[in-house]
Amino acid sequence: SDVKGNRMFRWSRRGELALYRSPSHYVNGNARDGEGRVVSCEHGRRGISRTESDGEVRLLLDRVDGKRFNSPNDVAVRSDGTLWFTDPPYGIIGDEEGYK
């Protein structure tokens, strides 16, 4: 992820770098789920998204008990699909890391 550049890159086994998502909504943490889809923490939308196999980016969640997340940062996906992530406040403080 290039958080400040608001984009995300893909690195291939052949050593090639290619743009994957732009804009990325200030993505900072990524993981793959059991189906190989990319799950991402987005500072910009203050939520967790998943890039589907067809390339569609779907916002999975952005709040709990009616309260918005701060700026999800790191994510891990368990084999049963459970998501674990951190939610520090620093990604929404400045325009460089998210939308105010």
N, CA and C atoms as a LAMMPS dump frame, in Angstrom:
ITEM: TIMESTEP
0
ITEM: NUMBER OF ATOMS
300
ITEM: BOX BOUNDS ff ff ff
-5.0000000000000000e+02 5.0000000000000000e+02
-5.0000000000000000e+02 5.0000000000000000e+02
-5.0000000000000000e+02 5.0000000000000000e+02
ITEM: ATOMS id mol type element x y z
1 1 1 N 0.83 -1.2 0
2 1 2 C 0 0 0
3 1 3 C 0.865 1.25 0
4 2 1 N 0.427 2.236 -0.726
5 2 2 C 1.018 3.57 -0.704
6 2 3 C -0.058 4.457 -0.098
7 3 1 N -0.066 4.54 1.239
8 3 2 C -1.153 5.23 1.942
9 3 3 C -1.265 6.679 1.486
10 4 1 N -0.179 7.425 1.575
11 4 2 C -0.231 8.849 1.217
12 4 3 C -0.531 9.072 -0.259
13 5 1 N -0.136 8.142 -1.12
14 5 2 C -0.418 8.242 -2.553
15 5 3 C -1.806 7.756 -2.915
16 6 1 N -2.546 7.21 -1.922
17 6 2 C -3.915 6.732 -2.106
18 6 3 C -3.998 5.683 -3.22
19 7 1 N -3.045 4.731 -3.188
20 7 2 C -3.043 3.673 -4.191
21 7 3 C -2.439 2.397 -3.607
22 8 1 N -2.657 1.333 -4.315
23 8 2 C -2.226 0.01 -3.87
24 8 3 C -1.57 -0.694 -5.055
25 9 1 N -0.476 -1.386 -4.784
26 9 2 C 0.264 -2.074 -5.84
27 9 3 C 0.24 -3.586 -5.649
28 10 1 N 0.502 -4.286 -6.735
29 10 2 C 0.611 -5.75 -6.714
30 10 3 C 2.033 -6.102 -7.156
31 11 1 N 2.655 -7.038 -6.429
32 11 2 C 4.002 -7.501 -6.737
33 11 3 C 3.896 -8.922 -7.243
34 12 1 N 4.444 -9.214 -8.414
35 12 2 C 4.345 -10.553 -8.995
36 12 3 C 5.564 -11.399 -8.631
37 13 1 N 5.436 -12.684 -8.818
38 13 2 C 6.556 -13.601 -8.56
39 13 3 C 7.733 -13.329 -9.487
40 14 1 N 7.462 -12.726 -10.625
41 14 2 C 8.526 -12.39 -11.581
42 14 3 C 9.216 -11.079 -11.23
43 15 1 N 8.802 -10.482 -10.117
44 15 2 C 9.428 -9.238 -9.682
45 15 3 C 8.862 -7.997 -10.326
46 16 1 N 7.672 -8.092 -10.877
47 16 2 C 7.046 -6.946 -11.531
48 16 3 C 6.079 -6.253 -10.579
49 17 1 N 6.102 -4.94 -10.6
50 17 2 C 5.22 -4.118 -9.79
51 17 3 C 4.153 -3.515 -10.691
52 18 1 N 2.879 -3.615 -10.276
53 18 2 C 1.783 -3.069 -11.08
54 18 3 C 0.754 -2.408 -10.167
55 19 1 N 0.136 -1.352 -10.655
56 19 2 C -0.93 -0.686 -9.914
57 19 3 C -2.107 -1.641 -9.765
58 20 1 N -2.64 -1.761 -8.554
59 20 2 C -3.745 -2.674 -8.274
60 20 3 C -5.051 -1.915 -8.022
61 21 1 N -5.005 -0.86 -7.194
62 21 2 C -6.19 -0.039 -6.903
63 21 3 C -5.787 1.418 -6.81
64 22 1 N -6.537 2.276 -7.495
65 22 2 C -6.319 3.709 -7.395
66 22 3 C -7.597 4.427 -7.802
67 23 1 N -8.202 5.193 -6.953
68 23 2 C -7.794 5.407 -5.571
69 23 3 C -8.071 4.161 -4.725
70 24 1 N -7.347 4.061 -3.629
71 24 2 C -7.505 2.892 -2.76
72 24 3 C -8.272 3.218 -1.481
73 25 1 N -8.682 4.448 -1.313
74 25 2 C -9.31 4.93 -0.076
75 25 3 C -8.323 4.832 1.082
76 26 1 N -7.054 5.104 0.777
77 26 2 C -5.986 5.141 1.775
78 26 3 C -5.838 3.808 2.513
79 27 1 N -5.775 2.738 1.739
80 27 2 C -5.604 1.39 2.281
81 27 3 C -4.267 1.292 3.01
82 28 1 N -4.271 0.611 4.165
83 28 2 C -3.03 0.458 4.916
84 28 3 C -2.711 -0.973 5.312
85 29 1 N -3.646 -1.822 5.562
86 29 2 C -3.377 -3.207 5.938
87 29 3 C -4.162 -4.14 5.043
88 30 1 N -3.542 -5.229 4.618
89 30 2 C -4.19 -6.154 3.688
90 30 3 C -3.931 -7.599 4.087
91 31 1 N -4.85 -8.471 3.72
92 31 2 C -4.697 -9.915 3.926
93 31 3 C -5.541 -10.617 2.867
94 32 1 N -5.301 -11.894 2.687
95 32 2 C -6.127 -12.691 1.768
96 32 3 C -7.036 -13.591 2.587
97 33 1 N -8.273 -13.754 2.107
98 33 2 C -9.192 -14.675 2.772
99 33 3 C -9.014 -16.074 2.186
100 34 1 N -9.815 -17.018 2.641
101 34 2 C -9.706 -18.404 2.204
102 34 3 C -9.948 -18.621 0.726
103 35 1 N -10.608 -17.656 0.077
104 35 2 C -10.87 -17.753 -1.366
105 35 3 C -9.864 -16.955 -2.19
106 36 1 N -8.861 -16.401 -1.521
107 36 2 C -7.831 -15.642 -2.221
108 36 3 C -8.176 -14.191 -2.485
109 37 1 N -9.314 -13.723 -1.987
110 37 2 C -9.7 -12.323 -2.176
111 37 3 C -8.916 -11.442 -1.203
112 38 1 N -8.663 -10.209 -1.611
113 38 2 C -7.899 -9.283 -0.783
114 38 3 C -8.85 -8.529 0.146
115 39 1 N -8.57 -8.611 1.442
116 39 2 C -9.313 -7.879 2.464
117 39 3 C -8.422 -6.718 2.893
118 40 1 N -8.978 -5.503 2.912
119 40 2 C -8.172 -4.303 3.149
120 40 3 C -8.768 -3.407 4.22
121 41 1 N -7.889 -2.757 4.966
122 41 2 C -8.283 -1.721 5.924
123 41 3 C -8.19 -0.38 5.208
124 42 1 N -9.271 0.361 5.19
125 42 2 C -9.317 1.646 4.492
126 42 3 C -9.43 2.793 5.487
127 43 1 N -8.425 3.662 5.505
128 43 2 C -8.517 4.86 6.339
129 43 3 C -9.577 5.803 5.786
130 44 1 N -9.636 5.933 4.471
131 44 2 C -10.531 6.905 3.839
132 44 3 C -11.993 6.665 4.131
133 45 1 N -12.448 5.44 3.955
134 45 2 C -13.856 5.126 4.226
135 45 3 C -14.046 4.612 5.646
136 46 1 N -12.944 4.563 6.405
137 46 2 C -12.989 4.144 7.804
138 46 3 C -13.653 2.781 7.949
139 47 1 N -13.235 1.838 7.093
140 47 2 C -13.856 0.525 7.115
141 47 3 C -12.96 -0.57 6.578
142 48 1 N -13.558 -1.757 6.46
143 48 2 C -12.891 -2.938 5.931
144 48 3 C -13.557 -3.286 4.604
145 49 1 N -12.751 -3.456 3.565
146 49 2 C -13.29 -3.804 2.249
147 49 3 C -12.71 -5.133 1.779
148 50 1 N -13.338 -5.673 0.746
149 50 2 C -12.845 -6.901 0.127
150 50 3 C -12.897 -6.721 -1.384
151 51 1 N -11.805 -7.057 -2.052
152 51 2 C -11.769 -7.027 -3.509
153 51 3 C -12.194 -8.4 -4.002
154 52 1 N -13.333 -8.435 -4.683
155 52 2 C -13.891 -9.699 -5.164
156 52 3 C -13.068 -10.233 -6.337
157 53 1 N -13.299 -11.475 -6.7
158 53 2 C -12.535 -12.103 -7.787
159 53 3 C -12.737 -11.396 -9.127
160 54 1 N -13.869 -10.68 -9.28
161 54 2 C -14.112 -9.946 -10.529
162 54 3 C -13.569 -8.511 -10.485
163 55 1 N -12.897 -8.144 -9.375
164 55 2 C -12.313 -6.815 -9.24
165 55 3 C -13.172 -5.813 -8.501
166 56 1 N -14.444 -6.141 -8.251
167 56 2 C -15.321 -5.229 -7.509
168 56 3 C -14.82 -5.093 -6.076
169 57 1 N -14.789 -3.846 -5.578
170 57 2 C -14.391 -3.588 -4.201
171 57 3 C -15.653 -3.366 -3.388
172 58 1 N -15.865 -4.209 -2.408
173 58 2 C -17.08 -4.171 -1.591
174 58 3 C -16.72 -3.774 -0.161
175 59 1 N -17.365 -2.731 0.364
176 59 2 C -17.183 -2.337 1.757
177 59 3 C -17.932 -3.339 2.625
178 60 1 N -17.217 -4.046 3.489
179 60 2 C -17.831 -5.068 4.33
180 60 3 C -18.415 -4.494 5.613
181 61 1 N -17.67 -3.616 6.27
182 61 2 C -18.155 -3.012 7.501
183 61 3 C -17.399 -1.727 7.779
184 62 1 N -18.082 -0.807 8.461
185 62 2 C -17.457 0.46 8.819
186 62 3 C -17.911 0.976 10.178
187 63 1 N -18.623 0.133 10.91
188 63 2 C -19.09 0.544 12.242
189 63 3 C -19.473 -0.679 13.068
190 64 1 N -19.57 -0.458 14.366
191 64 2 C -20.051 -1.485 15.288
192 64 3 C -20.959 -0.786 16.299
193 65 1 N -22.08 -1.387 16.576
194 65 2 C -23.071 -0.795 17.492
195 65 3 C -23.41 0.64 17.101
196 66 1 N -23.463 0.924 15.808
197 66 2 C -23.826 2.246 15.314
198 66 3 C -22.708 3.27 15.333
199 67 1 N -21.528 2.906 15.828
200 67 2 C -20.409 3.848 15.92
201 67 3 C -19.397 3.565 14.818
202 68 1 N -18.956 4.644 14.149
203 68 2 C -17.97 4.528 13.066
204 68 3 C -16.628 4.07 13.614
205 69 1 N -15.904 3.315 12.794
206 69 2 C -14.532 2.969 13.137
207 69 3 C -13.683 4.231 13.03
208 70 1 N -12.507 4.202 13.632
209 70 2 C -11.555 5.307 13.507
210 70 3 C -10.854 5.219 12.152
211 71 1 N -9.877 4.353 12.066
212 71 2 C -9.129 4.147 10.812
213 71 3 C -8.492 2.755 10.863
214 72 1 N -9.266 1.732 10.507
215 72 2 C -8.728 0.367 10.549
216 72 3 C -7.363 0.3 9.868
217 73 1 N -6.449 -0.464 10.478
218 73 2 C -5.06 -0.406 10.057
219 73 3 C -4.468 -1.746 9.643
220 74 1 N -4.576 -2.752 10.445
221 74 2 C -4.013 -4.07 10.144
222 74 3 C -5.128 -5.095 10.201
223 75 1 N -5.064 -6.113 9.353
224 75 2 C -6.124 -7.12 9.324
225 75 3 C -5.526 -8.51 9.16
226 76 1 N -6.171 -9.474 9.792
227 76 2 C -5.837 -10.891 9.624
228 76 3 C -7.152 -11.627 9.42
229 77 1 N -7.131 -12.662 8.597
230 77 2 C -8.337 -13.438 8.316
231 77 3 C -8.098 -14.87 8.774
232 78 1 N -8.944 -15.334 9.678
233 78 2 C -8.854 -16.705 10.169
234 78 3 C -9.429 -17.661 9.129
235 79 1 N -9.109 -18.927 9.228
236 79 2 C -9.548 -19.917 8.234
237 79 3 C -11.067 -20.021 8.126
238 80 1 N -11.797 -19.665 9.195
239 80 2 C -13.259 -19.71 9.137
240 80 3 C -13.866 -18.403 8.623
241 81 1 N -13.012 -17.443 8.22
242 81 2 C -13.483 -16.174 7.68
243 81 3 C -13.575 -15.048 8.691
244 82 1 N -13.345 -15.338 9.97
245 82 2 C -13.368 -14.3 10.997
246 82 3 C -12.272 -13.277 10.72
247 83 1 N -12.625 -11.99 10.835
248 83 2 C -11.663 -10.904 10.63
249 83 3 C -11.178 -10.378 11.97
250 84 1 N -9.892 -10.168 12.079
251 84 2 C -9.279 -9.519 13.236
252 84 3 C -8.571 -8.285 12.701
253 85 1 N -8.809 -7.117 13.327
254 85 2 C -8.164 -5.899 12.842
255 85 3 C -7.965 -4.911 13.97
256 86 1 N -7.041 -3.988 13.764
257 86 2 C -6.816 -2.905 14.714
258 86 3 C -7.557 -1.668 14.21
259 87 1 N -7.835 -0.734 15.132
260 87 2 C -8.592 0.463 14.764
261 87 3 C -8.061 1.695 15.502
262 88 1 N -6.809 2.094 15.238
263 88 2 C -6.256 3.275 15.899
264 88 3 C -6.846 4.559 15.321
265 89 1 N -6.705 5.685 16.024
266 89 2 C -7.272 6.942 15.546
267 89 3 C -6.387 7.729 14.59
268 90 1 N -5.133 7.36 14.382
269 90 2 C -4.228 8.258 13.661
270 90 3 C -4.493 8.391 12.175
271 91 1 N -5.197 7.506 11.531
272 91 2 C -5.44 7.609 10.094
273 91 3 C -6.447 8.669 9.694
274 92 1 N -7.18 9.224 10.651
275 92 2 C -8.18 10.242 10.303
276 92 3 C -7.784 11.629 10.78
277 93 1 N -6.601 11.733 11.342
278 93 2 C -6.16 13.016 11.881
279 93 3 C -5.781 13.991 10.774
280 94 1 N -5.075 13.516 9.757
281 94 2 C -4.607 14.41 8.703
282 94 3 C -5.07 13.985 7.328
283 95 1 N -5.101 14.934 6.418
284 95 2 C -5.514 14.652 5.047
285 95 3 C -4.568 13.681 4.339
286 96 1 N -3.307 13.599 4.79
287 96 2 C -2.339 12.732 4.124
288 96 3 C -2.665 11.253 4.298
289 97 1 N -3.367 10.876 5.342
290 97 2 C -3.642 9.469 5.61
291 97 3 C -5.119 9.125 5.539
292 98 1 N -5.947 10.035 5.177
293 98 2 C -7.375 9.751 5.087
294 98 3 C -8.159 11.017 4.826
295 99 1 N -9.433 10.867 4.677
296 99 2 C -10.301 12.01 4.43
297 99 3 C -10.78 12.551 5.762
298 100 1 N -10.747 13.866 5.923
299 100 2 C -11.258 14.468 7.162
300 100 3 C -12.755 14.559 7.092
